[in-house]
Amino acid sequence: MALDPTVLSIPVYLALIAVELAWDRRHRRGLYRTNDALNDLSCGVLQTLAAALARGLLLAPYVWVYHHWRLLDLSGHPALTALLAFVGADFFYYWFHRWSHECALGWVTHVVHHQSEDYNLAVALRQDAWQPFFSLWFYLPLAALGVPPAVFVPAHGLMIVLQFWIHTQAIGTLGPLEWVLNTPSHHRVHHALDPKYLDRNYAGVFIVWDRLFGSFQPEEEPPTYGTIEPLASWNPVYAHFQYPLKLWAAMRAAPTLWGALQVPLRPPGWSPPGAPSTDFLARAAQRKTEPRYDVVVPPPWRPYLWVLFLHGMLLLGVFFGLQLSLTRLQQGVLALGIAWTFGNLGGLTEGRAWARGSEFVRLGVLGALAVHGARSHPGLGALAGLHALLALWLARLPRR
């Protein structure tokens, strides 16, 4: 199977974030906040883990349709097939993206990407772990048309990679390109919560889809970023469950079974007759005047939180380095440990009462597992030592 461009592009992503951060510091625009950027990257890690654990499952429906239902044999037309794969992936991404905003169940799979109240290249990596499990069904028509999986995967990956650069405020409008391509200006509108900007500009690469299907809105006044219902948290695990829990609560509050069944299939914020409702346009207008969520981290805690983030990234590297030699159960346990790490990072950043105890338990559990794993992977012994050092450091930090 061809390599996914989204994986190959990770060093480029990080380099461009560094460039934008330097530009931001020089021009004093205040586009980056450390807490928010770390939460963005942590959410991206959770999606990466979910996709890695389920990679074969995610591609299986596409492979099955290609082998059993394809209508055309495109094997003799490689250039045409590659073009069809790329343009087709972008076209069906538009419809998945539109569905993810206009249906509450779809919003479950995409809301994480919009929760940041900042707008910068780090936000591009803030992705929803639920999304791959729902978006895959929208691309099955390409399998039916005869696009081989080995062509679809890199084409889809390239389409995703080309959406990275549009998550910036450092680039203004781009003249005639604005008519054809999705640009930073168009995508700033998409991430805005201003009433006039809501649910607009769903395009991935080609803005022509929005122009054709009536969802285009040009950028006029400066946007306000975030979601109408703010996350108000730096915890990436909570970020993935906040809206699903609200949706479940809305279903339980419905006065009838029919109303409850409609809630996930209607637009986000829809309420059945007889249930409490919110004027979301008025709430969006109100959100424009509210300060962004923030938490002041005491100076003694800041180095530990940075090291904890890097520790989580180290564990992610261990996961991918050992993935092929681990059983599915071992992969799942390590993935849960990584999610636990980033969940604790969010809790400690916010000063939550439970987070310190949870971090001690995490260090103990993962340290013990590293000692056990060192029997077959000697390098894990050093990881166990790192867990012990972190526990000693944590014990010396003042309570918040």
C-alpha positions in Angstrom: 0.0 0.0 0.0 1.3 3.5 -0.9 2.5 5.7 2.0 0.0 8.2 3.3 1.2 11.8 2.5 -0.3 13.0 5.8 2.3 10.9 7.7 5.2 11.9 5.4 4.3 15.6 5.8 4.6 15.7 9.6 8.1 17.3 9.6 6.9 19.9 7.1 3.9 20.7 9.3 6.1 21.3 12.3 8.6 23.4 10.3 5.8 25.6 9.0 4.3 26.0 12.5 7.8 27.2 13.7 8.0 29.7 10.8 4.5 31.0 11.6 5.3 31.2 15.3 8.4 33.3 14.5 6.4 35.5 12.2 3.8 35.9 14.9 6.4 36.9 17.6 8.0 39.4 15.2 4.8 41.1 14.3 3.2 40.7 17.8 -0.1 39.5 16.5 -0.7 37.1 19.4 -1.9 34.3 17.2 -0.4 31.5 19.4 -1.1 30.6 23.0 0.9 27.8 24.4 -2.0 26.1 26.2 -4.2 26.2 23.1 -1.5 25.0 20.7 -0.5 22.1 23.0 -4.2 21.1 23.1 -4.4 21.3 19.3 -1.5 18.9 18.9 -2.8 16.6 21.7 -6.1 16.3 19.9 -4.3 15.4 16.7 -2.3 12.7 18.6 -5.6 11.1 19.6 -6.9 11.0 16.1 -3.5 9.6 14.9 -3.8 6.8 17.5 -7.4 6.0 16.6 -6.6 5.8 12.9 -3.5 3.7 13.5 -5.4 1.2 15.6 -8.2 0.9 13.0 -6.3 1.4 9.8 -7.3 -2.0 8.3 -10.9 -1.6 9.4 -11.1 1.9 8.0 -10.0 0.9 4.5 -11.9 -2.5 4.5 -15.2 -1.1 3.1 -13.4 0.7 0.3 -11.4 -2.4 -0.6 -14.6 -4.6 -0.6 -16.6 -2.3 -2.8 -13.6 -2.0 -5.2 -13.3 -5.7 -5.6 -17.0 -6.6 -5.7 -18.9 -3.6 -7.1 -16.6 -1.5 -9.3 -18.2 -0.5 -12.5 -15.0 0.4 -14.5 -11.6 -1.0 -15.1 -9.2 2.0 -15.0 -6.0 0.0 -14.8 -4.9 1.1 -18.4 -5.3 4.9 -17.6 -3.0 5.7 -14.6 -3.0 9.5 -15.2 -6.8 9.7 -15.5 -7.2 7.5 -12.5 -4.9 9.6 -10.4 -6.8 12.8 -11.5 -10.2 11.2 -10.8 -9.0 10.0 -7.4 -7.8 13.5 -6.3 -10.7 15.6 -7.7 -13.2 12.9 -6.6 -11.8 12.8 -3.1 -12.1 16.5 -2.8 -15.6 16.5 -4.1 -16.8 13.8 -1.6 -14.9 15.5 1.2 -17.0 18.6 0.5 -20.2 16.5 1.1 -18.8 14.8 4.2 -17.7 18.2 5.6 -21.1 19.7 4.8 -22.8 16.8 6.5 -20.6 17.1 9.5 -21.8 20.7 10.1 -25.4 20.3 9.2 -26.2 17.1 11.1 -25.7 16.7 14.8 -24.3 13.2 14.5 -21.9 14.6 11.9 -20.9 17.4 14.2 -19.8 14.8 16.8 -17.1 13.7 14.3 -15.9 17.3 13.5 -16.5 19.6 16.4 -13.1 19.1 17.9 -11.4 20.7 14.9 -13.5 23.9 15.6 -13.1 24.2 19.3 -10.0 26.3 19.3 -10.6 30.0 19.8 -7.3 30.8 18.0 -6.6 30.4 14.3 -3.1 29.3 13.3 -1.3 26.3 11.6 -1.4 24.3 14.9 -5.2 24.3 14.6 -4.9 22.4 11.3 -3.5 19.5 13.3 -6.4 19.6 15.8 -8.4 16.7 14.4 -11.3 14.6 15.7 -10.6 11.0 16.5 -14.2 10.0 15.6 -14.0 11.5 12.1 -12.2 8.7 10.1 -14.9 6.2 11.2 -17.7 8.3 9.6 -15.9 10.0 6.6 -14.8 6.7 5.0 -18.4 6.0 3.8 -18.5 9.1 1.7 -15.6 7.9 -0.5 -17.1 4.6 -1.5 -18.4 6.0 -4.9 -14.8 6.3 -6.0 -14.3 2.6 -5.3 -17.4 1.8 -7.3 -16.0 3.9 -10.1 -12.9 1.8 -10.2 -10.3 3.9 -8.3 -7.9 1.3 -6.8 -7.2 1.6 -3.0 -3.5 2.1 -3.7 -4.4 5.2 -5.8 -7.1 6.5 -3.5 -5.1 6.5 -0.3 -2.3 8.9 -1.5 -4.8 11.0 -3.4 -7.0 11.4 -0.3 -3.9 12.0 1.8 -2.6 14.7 -0.6 -6.0 16.4 -0.5 -5.8 16.5 3.3 -2.2 17.8 3.3 -3.2 20.7 1.0 -5.6 21.9 3.6 -2.9 22.6 6.1 -1.7 25.9 4.8 -5.1 27.5 4.8 -5.2 27.6 8.6 -3.3 30.9 8.9 -3.9 34.6 9.5 -0.5 35.5 8.0 -1.8 35.4 4.4 -4.4 37.8 3.1 -6.4 37.3 -0.1 -4.8 35.8 -3.2 -6.5 37.5 -6.2 -7.8 35.2 -8.9 -6.9 32.1 -7.0 -9.8 32.9 -4.6 -12.2 31.9 -7.4 -10.9 28.4 -7.7 -9.0 27.3 -4.6 -9.8 27.2 -1.0 -7.5 29.8 0.6 -6.8 31.1 4.1 -9.3 33.9 3.6 -12.1 31.4 2.7 -11.2 29.0 5.5 -11.1 31.7 8.1 -14.7 32.2 7.3 -15.3 28.5 7.8 -13.8 28.6 11.3 -15.7 31.7 12.4 -18.7 31.6 14.8 -20.1 35.0 13.5 -23.7 34.5 12.5 -23.1 35.5 8.8 -20.2 33.1 8.6 -21.8 30.0 10.2 -21.8 26.8 8.1 -20.1 28.3 5.0 -17.1 27.3 2.9 -16.9 23.6 3.3 -14.3 23.1 0.5 -11.1 21.1 1.0 -9.0 22.2 -2.0 -11.4 23.6 -4.6 -13.7 26.4 -3.5 -15.7 25.8 -6.6 -17.8 23.2 -4.8 -19.1 25.9 -2.4 -19.8 28.3 -5.3 -21.7 25.6 -7.2 -23.8 24.3 -4.2 -24.6 27.6 -2.6 -22.5 27.5 0.6 -19.9 30.2 -0.3 -19.3 33.3 1.8 -16.4 35.8 1.3 -14.4 37.1 4.2 -15.6 40.6 5.1 -15.2 41.7 8.7 -12.5 39.9 10.8 -13.9 36.6 12.1 -14.3 35.4 15.7 -13.1 31.9 16.1 -14.4 28.9 18.1 -17.8 27.2 18.6 -21.1 28.6 19.8 -20.9 26.2 22.8 -17.4 26.8 24.0 -15.2 23.9 25.1 -13.6 25.9 28.0 -11.0 23.2 28.6 -7.5 22.3 27.6 -8.2 18.5 28.0 -8.1 16.7 24.6 -10.0 13.7 26.0 -12.8 15.9 27.3 -12.8 17.7 24.0 -13.8 14.5 22.3 -16.7 13.8 24.7 -18.1 17.2 25.5 -20.5 17.4 22.5 -21.5 13.7 22.4 -22.5 14.0 26.0 -24.5 17.1 25.3 -26.2 15.4 22.4 -27.1 12.4 24.6 -28.5 14.8 27.2 -30.6 16.5 24.5 -32.0 13.1 23.4 -32.9 12.2 27.0 -34.6 15.6 27.5 -36.8 15.1 24.5 -40.5 14.6 25.5 -41.1 11.8 23.0 -39.2 8.9 21.6 -39.7 10.3 18.1 -38.2 13.6 19.2 -35.3 11.8 20.8 -34.6 9.8 17.6 -34.6 13.0 15.5 -32.0 14.9 17.7 -28.9 13.3 16.2 -30.2 13.5 12.6 -31.3 17.2 12.8 -28.9 20.2 12.6 -26.8 20.8 15.8 -28.8 22.7 18.4 -32.2 21.5 17.1 -34.7 20.8 19.8 -37.9 18.8 19.4 -41.3 20.4 20.2 -41.8 20.7 24.0 -38.0 20.5 24.8 -35.9 23.5 26.0 -34.4 25.4 23.0 -31.6 27.9 22.5 -31.4 30.7 19.9 -28.1 29.8 18.5 -27.7 32.8 16.2 -28.2 35.1 19.3 -25.8 33.0 21.2 -23.2 33.3 18.4 -23.6 37.0 18.4 -23.1 37.0 22.2 -20.0 34.8 21.9 -18.2 37.6 19.9 -18.1 39.7 23.0 -16.8 37.0 25.4 -13.1 36.6 26.3 -11.3 33.6 25.2 -10.9 30.7 27.7 -7.6 30.8 29.4 -5.8 29.5 32.6 -2.7 31.0 34.2 -0.2 28.2 34.9 2.0 28.8 37.9 5.7 29.1 36.8 6.9 26.0 38.7 4.5 23.9 36.8 5.4 25.1 33.3 8.5 23.0 32.7 6.8 19.9 34.0 3.9 20.4 31.6 6.2 20.9 28.6 8.2 17.7 29.6 4.9 15.8 30.0 3.9 16.8 26.5 7.2 15.7 25.1 6.9 12.5 27.1 3.5 11.8 25.4 5.1 12.4 22.0 7.9 9.9 23.1 5.3 7.3 24.0 3.7 8.0 20.6 7.0 7.3 18.9 7.4 4.1 21.0 3.9 3.1 19.8 4.7 3.4 16.1 8.2 1.9 16.6 6.9 -1.2 18.2 3.4 -1.4 16.6 4.2 -4.3 14.3 5.7 -6.4 17.1 2.9 -5.8 19.5 -0.4 -7.8 19.8 -3.6 -5.9 19.3 -4.2 -6.0 23.0 -0.8 -4.5 23.7 -1.3 -1.8 21.1 -4.7 -0.9 22.7 -3.2 -0.7 26.2 -0.3 1.5 25.0 -2.7 3.7 23.1 -4.9 4.1 26.2 -1.7 5.0 28.2 -0.9 7.7 25.6 -4.5 9.1 25.8 -4.2 9.0 29.6 -1.0 11.0 29.3 -2.5 13.8 27.3 -5.7 13.8 29.4 -3.5 14.4 32.5 -1.7 17.1 30.6 -5.0 18.9 30.1 -6.1 18.4 33.7 -2.8 19.6 35.2 -2.8 22.6 32.9 -6.2 23.5 34.2 -5.2 22.8 37.8 -7.9 20.1 38.3 -8.0 18.4 41.7 -8.0 14.9 40.2 -5.1 15.4 37.8 -2.2 15.2 40.2 -3.4 11.9 41.7 -4.2 10.6 38.2 -0.7 11.5 37.0 0.9 9.6 39.9 -1.1 6.5 39.1 -0.3 6.8 35.4 3.4 7.0 36.0 3.2 4.0 38.3 1.1 1.9 35.9 3.1 2.8 32.7 6.4 2.5 34.6 5.5 -1.1 35.7 4.4 -2.0 32.1 7.7 -0.6 30.8 9.6 -2.8 33.3 7.6 -5.8 32.2 8.1 -5.0 28.5 11.9 -4.6 28.9 12.1 -8.4 28.9 11.5 -8.4 25.2 12.3 -4.8 24.3 15.4 -3.8 26.5 15.0 -0.1 25.5 11.8 0.1 27.5 13.9 -0.1 30.7 15.0 3.5 30.1 11.4 4.5 29.7 10.6 3.0 33.2 13.4 5.1 34.6 12.0 8.2 33.0 8.6 7.5 34.7 10.3 7.2 38.1 12.1 10.6 37.6 8.9 12.2 36.5 7.1 10.9 39.7 9.9 12.4 41.9 9.6 15.7 40.1 5.8 15.7 40.4 6.1 15.1 44.1 8.2 18.2 44.6 5.8 20.5 42.7 3.5 22.7 44.9 -0.2 21.9 45.0 -2.5 24.2 43.1 
